Amino acid sequence: MANPKSAYSIPTKKGKPDTHIIVVWVDNEAGVLARVVGLFSGRGYNIESLAVAEIDAAKNISRITIVTTGTPQVIDQIKLQLKKLVPVHKVADFKREDKKVIFKEMALLKVVGKKKKIEKCLKACKTYNPVILDKSSKSVVIQITALRREIDKMSKKLKSLGLISTSRTGAIAMTRGADVFK
Amino acid sequence: MSKLYSGAEIVFKCLEDQEVEFIFGYPGGAVLPIYDELKNHSSIKHILVRHEQGAGHAAEGYARSSGKPGIVLVTSGPGATNVVTALTDAYMDSVPLICISGQVPTHLIGTDAFQECDTTGITRPCTKHNWLVKDIKDLPKILHEAFEVATTGRPGPVLVDIPKDIQFAKTNYSKPKKIKKVNGKSHNKFTQNEINELINLISKAKKPMIYTGGGVINSGPKASEALREFVRLVGFPITSTLQGLGAFPGDDNQFIGMLGMHGTYEANNAMHDCDLLINIGARFDDRITGKIDEFSPKSKKVHIDIDPSSINKIIKVDLAIVGDVNEVLKSTIKKINQKQNGIKVSNKQKISKWWEQIQKWREKDSLGFINSDKTIKPQHAVQRLYELTKSQDTFITTEVGQHQMWAAQHYKFNKPNRWMTSGGLGTMGYGLPAAVGVQIAHPDKLVIDIAGEASVLMTMQEMSTAVQYNLPIKIFVLNNQYMGMVRQWQELLHEKNYSESYSEALPDFVKLAEAYGCKGIKASNPQELDEKIKEMIDHKGPVIFDCQVDPNENCFPMIPSGKPHNQMILGPNDKEENKITGKGKALV
């Protein structure tokens, strides 16, 4: 029930939230990440993961990839508000289930244990392009690239096999085919 | 080699090239080099305020009443944090401000130096953009860009933070170039198809409604002219938000009053029942819409706005036209005139029934109140003020609260840029410094701050500024000894528990005026009101007018929270038993 004493209106029914991947091309200047992230926190939008790096040193452009959830109205607002920021050049928005877009996340997994357990681990990682970055007699650091939920699954599975430390990047995205987002 | 200039010189060269005449500011350690340079630039006058918030609001008043950006100059640390309220206010109400702040020298940034604060960090969410100048070579470009960002698209405040060593450092100066639109952020690309669709909707409407906002004012005086032409052409009823008052004449028959929480019965009911709603430069603020689910349920909605993020933010619309109000209206008028016969004749007939309905609502006289010959009713005070000042071009500012709503309801504005009020942020203490800024922009005009006694005490120190520069602003205080709007909510919603809303130990405003070196006038009964108001108007200097009004008066009509437009509470005139007699007083 509405609080009759509120000076504000009561929240109304909301649409269904969806997961979207928002890609933002920005001038790589001081404070630009704070502007983008501050916009999300200030307006109550959600950030599931964040990946950012300079992609064009000559033009001084960085690419920020943000995974977020929101109702269609909120996602629209996120895009429109981002486009208003002065250092923002363009904003792309992909749905997670979009087949035309590749999403990838990288994880580093440190496993400590006997040789047998380590081998089991490597086997379990097989479908996610495992690369062994470091190896000692009783440990290994494995790099895998996969979707977010796949990495979630792996880190759960490897717990019993001696996984003691996980480090993950946020998701990054790219369209399939010859076209680029304009 | 061309001549090298110091950072401080560049600041002024840039202000000169941008044709700045006034700066509102307050000196301090980190801006001393800029203040030192002031003496060499006679075309720029500095107005010394008494608090940096006052500088911000004064610049807002200047900007709103003149259409030019307001310039603020403050020091680092407390200077910058004090101006944050004014920046946020300007951001909410889309007022172009350029705030230049001093900062500690670059080598001290991040060391918790004396009067250091993260100014760009603090002001990031309340400016359109801000800059920390770390290299003197960037300064000219940044300053010019600051003007560009503040004044184009949907206007707003910007801040340039200049460390003290940068103010001393030297570089070349470059004049403002016609900058290619900042990252393509121009939003004036509506299409002819959209205009055609609008005209199609206009020609079909039986119960149309035009709802205008501050965007019309921001689009310039030409937009108000275009609006008048458009509204007369189509013959539709028009309402306005608080910020849009004055764009259309308040005493015109087609104007059916302000809408929203304290809007008129006819405007709100028309919003609820209309079949076509044309929003011109307004943003569906929550004080306007009431309950979203039941907002104008039967209408096709059109939204004309320069800011794409305003569209579909709160209310889904059927037709969005992103563009400058003036441009959109001009091209609509042109199109209508081309096929004049279609619309002009038939449509006015179609909507005659609608006008009859509106006339019935009007007969409720929702702004009516029970006048008294013993105490001054605040509504009566505003009405008398209007009657006695309407013959001259008067500028009105307000603080925030009941008096603000009464001013909006009972003072009729016939021109844009004559009404300066804090709508979005609702900043108590806005009106007095804003009046200072308005008077600076219009030295020969009558400038009145319709104030409440609680609000005005928040920035009262700016009276000193008014006296220093001999600005004849009139502070018309509707003194009811309460934070009236707070008291009203407590009466209606919190069982008359008047928790902390009564101001004990108020100053004697007449003596206070005298202490500041200006004139104080007090009116305590309706018989002397007119004469005292005339005395205020005729006085050549600044005046504080203590208008002692009925402390128990409430502001009606009112849409209670969570209710749609057609469920308003009307004033005591409309009630069988008169609930709102002086009972509250006993609780004080």
Interface residues (C-beta under 8 A of the other chain):
Chain A: A2 P4 K5 S6 A7 Y8 S9 I10 T12 K13 A30 G31 A34 R35 G38 G42 Q73 D76 Q77 L80 Q81 K83 K84 L85 V86 P87 V88 H89
Chain B: T120 G121 R124 P125 K128 H129 L132 K134 V149 V182 N183 K185 D286 T289 G290 K291 I292 D293 D307 P308 S309 I311 N312 K313 W489 L493 H494 P560 S561 G562
